[in-house]
Amino acid sequence: MRPLYLVVMFKELRETLRDRRALSMLLLFVLMYPLIVGGVLHQQIGRATEPEKEGIELTVIGAAGAPTLMAQLKQRNVNVTEAGAMTEDAITTLLRGQKVAAVLRVPPSYGDDYRNMRPARLELWYDSASSNRRKLNDVIGVVEHYGNAIASARLLAHGVSPATLFPVRLQKYDTGTSASRSATMIGTMLGMFFVPAFFFALSSAVDSTAGERERRSLEVLLAQPARTFDLVAGKWFAASLLALVGLTVELCLAHAILKWLPLEEIGLSWRLAWSDLAWVCLTSLSLPLFAAAMEIALAINAKSFKEAQTTVSFAILVPMVPVIVVPMLDLATANWMYLVPLLSHQTLLRELAKGQALGALPFALTFGSSLVLALLCVAFTVWRMRSERYLVGV
């Protein structure tokens, strides 16, 4: 004979799987976060490689006054378009179209100032609100390099070594790997992969408690010869199983997208192995248990489905706060982070992505912290359903 909690669990699963709207929402959350992260990174890769493929469009006014500079710009993949005199309004209108990265104006006095070794003034017009910031920086880099080359040539002509201008030369050595840089930059996104676990369990947890209470079917269920723990455990395992399946599929999809993207184009990489992801999924078994237990504990006290849905939706925001705030504080990884649900999973995945050798303690703390909270929520739900005051209210 099946244990009673399994009977309740299969009953709740059948009712949830019949609801096509709930299944559509689950599928949406499974696909949404990996596709959002993949789309953002794909756009960054496209922006990083676009100047190399298409070149940088630059409009130059008075280009004949600086032929050497024009040659330098063309050698650096800058497409120079010569233009006649333009008013400030015309330049502003041209830049707002975002077809050119900037407008370079060479004043008529540029040639005389250059020959007399006076600072030759150039005017660079740009729109700081446009999406051509990277291209603009490339143009500025070419002009600065051109100016430095002129200064070095003039010093040599006067018998002075250009090294005189640089009494101290600082050499930088970056020991960080592309994997560690990737984990740091993508770290704020990693925590969002675990947030949907709460949404996966939401529909089943609320419908099997507040929904049944509103439909008056919970009263019939409580009248059955079954322990309160079996009723709560069956509902808990049903909601947890849906969240577990959704979370596992989502993590695998996100991992596949990150490995497929050419992150090397922006100096990043994703070297997390499938075996490491398997350990993360095993460690995350307790997170769906906590998500479902917390939502059932909150929804069991609601008198209507709408009230339960509102309360649980606001409660879901609480575990998300550390995931957003802690990365902004730029704190060093500490053991206490593995005791906070969601933050612990984000920290664990980030450290594994860096290639760090983690011991058993981070995995144990991540798994145990969510499990302890889940058991406390289940204990509260059982105690609440056993109380006479609650039974009268049903």
LUMVOKOL-419131 format. One line per field, with one value per residue (C-alpha): residue number from 1; x, y, z. Coordinates in Angstrom, 2 decimals. Each point is the difference from the previous one (the first is absolute). Example, Ala and Ser with C-alpha at 12.3 -4.5 7.8 and 13.67 -1.06 7.14 Angstrom:
BEGIN
num	c(1/2)
x	c(12.30/1.37)
y	c(-4.50/3.44)
z	c(7.80/-0.66)
END
This chain:
BEGIN
num	c(1/2/3/4/5/6/7/8/9/10/11/12/13/14/15/16/17/18/19/20/21/22/23/24/25/26/27/28/29/30/31/32/33/34/35/36/37/38/39/40/41/42/43/44/45/46/47/48/49/50/51/52/53/54/55/56/57/58/59/60/61/62/63/64/65/66/67/68/69/70/71/72/73/74/75/76/77/78/79/80/81/82/83/84/85/86/87/88/89/90/91/92/93/94/95/96/97/98/99/100/101/102/103/104/105/106/107/108/109/110/111/112/113/114/115/116/117/118/119/120/121/122/123/124/125/126/127/128/129/130/131/132/133/134/135/136/137/138/139/140/141/142/143/144/145/146/147/148/149/150/151/152/153/154/155/156/157/158/159/160/161/162/163/164/165/166/167/168/169/170/171/172/173/174/175/176/177/178/179/180/181/182/183/184/185/186/187/188/189/190/191/192/193/194/195/196/197/198/199/200/201/202/203/204/205/206/207/208/209/210/211/212/213/214/215/216/217/218/219/220/221/222/223/224/225/226/227/228/229/230/231/232/233/234/235/236/237/238/239/240/241/242/243/244/245/246/247/248/249/250/251/252/253/254/255/256/257/258/259/260/261/262/263/264/265/266/267/268/269/270/271/272/273/274/275/276/277/278/279/280/281/282/283/284/285/286/287/288/289/290/291/292/293/294/295/296/297/298/299/300/301/302/303/304/305/306/307/308/309/310/311/312/313/314/315/316/317/318/319/320/321/322/323/324/325/326/327/328/329/330/331/332/333/334/335/336/337/338/339/340/341/342/343/344/345/346/347/348/349/350/351/352/353/354/355/356/357/358/359/360/361/362/363/364/365/366/367/368/369/370/371/372/373/374/375/376/377/378/379/380/381/382/383/384/385/386/387/388/389/390/391/392/393/394)
x	c(0.00/1.32/0.83/-2.71/2.33/0.76/-3.72/-0.46/3.08/-1.20/-3.45/1.45/2.27/-2.92/-2.00/2.93/0.82/-3.60/0.34/1.46/0.29/2.20/2.17/0.39/1.19/2.50/1.36/0.25/2.12/2.19/0.88/-0.13/3.08/2.50/-1.20/0.22/3.58/0.93/-1.57/1.82/3.38/-0.64/-0.73/3.25/1.94/-1.65/0.90/3.58/0.55/-2.05/2.76/2.42/-2.48/-1.63/2.55/-0.58/-1.87/1.55/-0.97/2.90/-0.38/3.11/1.74/2.43/1.69/1.23/0.87/2.36/-2.64/-2.55/2.42/0.46/-3.76/-0.51/2.72/-1.92/-3.21/-1.61/-2.13/0.62/-2.75/1.05/-2.54/-0.16/-0.68/-2.86/-1.87/-0.35/-3.65/0.95/2.67/-2.46/-2.60/2.59/1.11/-3.56/-0.45/2.74/1.31/3.41/2.02/1.14/0.75/3.61/0.50/3.45/0.14/1.69/2.74/1.01/2.72/1.67/-0.04/1.47/2.86/0.81/0.02/-2.93/-2.80/-2.11/-3.65/-2.47/-3.72/-1.73/-3.80/-1.87/-3.21/0.70/-3.50/0.45/1.03/3.25/2.07/2.44/0.57/0.53/2.69/1.78/0.04/1.34/2.70/1.16/0.21/1.92/2.42/0.53/0.75/2.48/1.81/0.38/1.36/2.58/1.16/0.44/2.03/2.29/0.46/1.30/2.29/-2.21/-1.01/-3.80/0.62/0.51/-3.75/-0.47/2.27/-2.03/-1.32/-2.55/-0.44/-3.18/-0.37/-3.50/0.04/-3.75/-1.28/-2.82/-2.05/0.40/-0.86/-3.05/-1.22/0.45/-1.80/-2.75/-0.21/-2.92/-1.96/0.71/-2.25/-2.97/0.28/-1.20/-2.81/-2.48/0.01/-2.45/-2.20/0.00/-1.51/-2.34/-3.00/-0.15/0.73/-2.70/-2.63/0.42/-0.47/-1.83/-1.67/-1.41/-1.03/-1.91/-1.64/-0.88/1.80/2.66/-2.65/-0.79/3.70/0.55/-2.91/1.73/1.73/3.48/2.64/0.43/3.65/-0.92/-2.31/2.60/2.86/-1.96/-0.73/3.58/1.60/-2.32/0.90/3.68/0.15/-1.32/2.50/2.85/-0.71/-0.35/3.17/2.10/-1.16/0.59/3.55/0.88/-1.41/1.89/3.23/-0.41/-0.63/3.05/2.24/-1.34/0.51/3.41/0.83/3.66/-0.95/-0.52/2.85/-2.17/-0.49/-2.30/2.02/-2.41/-0.12/-3.16/1.26/0.22/-3.52/-1.18/1.40/-1.75/-3.30/0.40/0.82/-3.01/-2.42/-0.79/-0.87/-3.28/-0.82/0.44/-1.88/-3.02/-0.01/0.17/-2.80/-2.24/0.63/-1.07/-2.91/-1.50/-1.09/-1.59/-3.78/-0.08/2.10/0.63/1.15/2.40/1.40/0.64/1.65/2.25/0.98/1.27/1.75/1.95/1.70/1.70/2.50/0.79/1.30/3.40/0.51/-0.23/1.56/3.05/1.60/-0.44/1.96/2.91/0.61/2.56/-1.42/-0.62/-1.55/-3.03/-1.10/-0.61/-2.58/-2.35/-2.32/0.40/3.11/1.70/-0.88/1.17/3.30/0.54/-0.57/2.20/2.92/-0.27/-0.04/3.21/1.67/0.42/0.61/-2.86/-0.13/-3.06/-0.94/-1.54/-2.11/-1.13/-0.86/-1.88/-2.03/-0.53/-1.05/-2.93/-0.97/-0.14/-2.19/-2.24/-0.50/-0.81/-2.65/-1.50/-0.06/-1.80/-2.57/-0.69/-0.41/-2.30/-2.24/-0.29/-1.25/-3.72/-0.16/1.15/-2.43/-2.91/1.08/0.00)
y	c(0.00/3.45/2.43/2.62/2.90/-1.58/-0.33/3.70/0.90/-1.84/1.51/3.54/-0.74/-1.25/3.11/2.29/-1.79/0.40/3.79/1.00/3.64/-0.91/-2.23/2.81/2.33/-2.61/-0.38/3.77/0.32/-2.93/1.76/3.64/0.50/-2.00/1.75/3.44/-0.60/-1.49/2.92/2.61/-1.68/-0.54/3.71/0.90/-2.34/1.55/3.52/-1.03/-1.53/2.48/2.65/-2.66/-1.29/3.19/2.66/3.31/2.73/3.44/3.27/2.45/3.71/1.49/-3.34/1.53/1.94/-3.18/-2.61/-1.99/-0.34/-1.12/-2.72/-1.16/-0.21/-2.04/-2.44/-0.62/-1.12/3.46/0.90/3.72/1.95/3.51/2.76/3.73/2.67/-0.90/1.96/-1.25/-0.89/-2.03/-1.89/-0.71/-1.30/-2.25/-1.46/-0.66/-2.28/-2.23/-0.89/1.47/-0.45/3.64/3.11/1.23/3.63/1.24/3.83/2.06/0.96/-3.64/0.02/3.24/-1.12/-3.37/1.53/2.58/-2.75/1.47/-2.23/-0.77/-0.01/-2.63/-0.08/-3.31/0.08/-3.03/-1.05/-1.52/-1.50/-2.09/-3.64/0.86/0.45/-2.79/1.33/3.50/-1.25/-1.65/3.29/1.88/-2.64/0.46/3.80/-0.28/-2.52/2.36/2.90/-2.07/-1.01/3.65/0.93/-2.80/1.04/3.64/-0.99/-2.15/2.88/2.11/-2.74/-0.93/-3.58/-0.53/-2.14/3.25/0.48/-3.31/-0.06/-2.88/-2.86/-2.20/-3.54/-1.79/-3.78/-1.39/-3.47/-0.36/-2.63/0.48/-2.44/2.10/3.19/-1.70/-1.16/3.49/1.78/-2.59/-0.54/2.37/-2.00/-3.41/0.51/0.65/-3.56/-1.29/2.50/-1.84/-2.91/2.08/0.68/-3.66/-1.01/2.98/-1.27/-3.44/1.29/2.68/-2.05/-3.04/2.11/3.31/-1.21/-3.10/2.06/2.39/-2.89/-1.65/-3.20/0.37/-0.66/-3.36/-0.84/0.77/-2.25/-3.04/-2.54/1.30/1.71/3.72/-0.58/-2.31/2.65/2.75/-2.22/-1.08/3.58/1.00/-2.76/0.68/3.69/-0.77/-2.55/2.51/2.60/-2.52/-1.08/3.58/1.16/-2.89/0.54/3.74/-0.41/-2.46/2.35/3.00/-2.03/-1.09/3.60/1.36/-2.73/0.65/3.79/1.23/1.77/0.19/2.95/2.13/-1.51/-2.47/-3.74/-2.55/-3.05/-1.60/-3.73/-2.06/-1.94/3.24/0.88/-3.43/0.75/3.37/-1.65/-2.59/2.70/1.99/-2.81/1.72/3.35/-1.22/-1.68/3.34/1.95/-2.32/-0.24/3.78/0.63/-2.67/1.40/3.45/-1.09/-2.33/3.01/1.91/-0.07/0.41/-0.93/3.65/0.87/-2.94/0.85/3.61/-0.94/-2.65/2.24/2.66/-2.60/-1.27/3.40/-0.46/-2.74/2.05/2.98/-1.53/-1.23/3.60/1.90/-2.15/0.15/3.78/0.19/-1.86/-2.16/-2.78/-3.52/-1.19/-3.10/1.92/0.53/-3.74/0.22/2.35/-1.70/1.21/1.98/-3.26/-1.54/3.10/0.02/-3.72/0.18/3.11/-1.60/-3.16/2.10/1.67/-3.41/0.14/-3.26/-0.15/-2.45/-1.78/2.79/2.45/-2.79/-1.19/3.50/0.83/-3.19/0.02/3.62/-0.30/-3.41/1.22/2.94/-2.34/-2.34/2.95/1.21/-3.50/-0.30/3.34/-1.07/-3.29/1.81/2.56/-2.58/-1.96/2.98/0.10/3.68/-0.76/-2.93/2.19/2.66/-2.55)
z	c(0.00/-0.87/2.78/0.34/-0.78/-3.39/-0.71/0.75/-2.06/-3.12/0.43/0.07/-2.98/-2.09/0.76/-0.83/-3.26/-1.14/0.24/-3.36/1.01/2.96/-2.18/-2.54/2.75/1.18/-3.52/-0.32/3.14/-1.07/-3.25/1.05/2.17/-2.11/-3.16/1.64/1.16/-3.36/-1.83/2.10/-0.47/-3.72/-0.39/1.80/-2.27/-3.05/1.14/0.73/-3.43/-2.06/-0.40/-1.27/-2.56/-1.23/0.85/1.77/-1.83/0.57/-1.69/-0.34/-0.76/-1.56/-0.54/-2.53/2.79/1.76/-2.66/2.23/2.71/-2.60/-1.13/3.61/0.50/-3.17/1.05/3.25/-1.73/0.18/-3.01/-0.54/-1.76/-0.99/0.41/-0.55/2.56/2.35/2.64/3.56/-0.60/-3.08/1.96/2.81/-2.44/-1.66/3.33/1.16/-2.97/1.53/-3.45/0.82/3.18/0.12/-2.05/-0.13/-1.01/-1.08/0.39/-2.76/2.46/0.53/-2.69/1.17/3.64/-0.97/-2.02/2.71/2.65/1.85/1.39/-3.07/1.09/-1.15/0.77/0.68/0.08/1.37/1.73/3.41/0.13/-3.15/-0.24/-1.82/3.15/-0.83/-3.52/1.36/2.38/-2.92/-1.93/3.04/0.40/-3.60/0.38/3.28/-1.49/-2.95/2.35/2.01/-3.18/-1.04/3.46/-0.14/-3.50/1.07/3.05/-2.13/-2.43/2.88/1.26/2.98/0.64/0.15/3.09/1.90/0.02/1.80/3.08/1.48/-2.10/1.71/-1.30/0.95/0.29/0.32/1.57/-0.23/-2.39/-2.45/2.11/3.14/-1.90/-1.43/3.41/1.39/-2.84/-0.39/3.76/0.44/-2.57/1.52/3.00/-2.28/-1.31/3.38/0.59/-2.28/2.47/2.06/-3.04/-1.04/3.35/0.32/-1.96/1.62/3.52/-0.07/-1.79/2.28/3.15/-0.39/-3.19/1.66/3.02/-2.25/-1.87/3.36/-1.02/2.69/2.65/-1.61/-0.18/3.68/0.91/-1.50/2.30/-0.76/2.05/-0.48/-0.82/-2.89/-1.47/0.31/-1.23/-3.06/-1.02/0.82/-2.10/-2.94/-0.16/0.64/-2.82/-2.54/1.17/-0.07/-3.58/-1.19/1.76/-1.34/-3.59/0.30/1.35/-2.77/-2.64/1.42/0.14/-3.62/-1.15/1.85/-1.45/-3.51/0.02/-1.30/3.27/-1.03/-2.23/3.13/2.03/1.92/0.10/1.61/1.00/2.42/-0.74/-0.13/3.02/1.98/-1.09/1.20/3.47/-0.02/-0.92/2.77/2.51/-1.17/0.87/3.28/-1.63/-1.61/3.33/1.79/-2.68/0.12/3.82/0.44/-2.49/1.54/3.50/-1.16/-2.20/2.59/2.09/-2.89/-0.24/-3.78/-2.99/-0.92/3.53/0.04/-3.42/1.04/3.30/-1.52/-2.92/2.40/2.18/-3.03/-0.25/3.40/-1.06/-3.12/2.00/0.98/-3.58/-1.24/2.92/0.85/-3.50/0.06/3.27/-1.64/3.09/0.13/0.00/3.58/1.55/1.29/-3.61/-0.32/2.80/-1.89/-2.53/-3.58/0.95/0.92/-3.37/-1.85/1.93/-0.53/-3.76/-0.31/1.85/-2.10/-3.18/1.15/0.13/3.79/1.85/2.49/2.84/1.32/2.43/-2.55/-1.50/3.44/1.22/-3.19/0.15/3.76/0.42/-2.42/1.37/3.61/-0.97/-2.01/2.96/2.26/-2.45/-0.23/3.78/0.26/-2.64/1.80/3.33/-1.58/-1.65/3.24/1.99/0.79/-0.90/-3.53/-0.41/1.07/-2.50/-2.82)
END
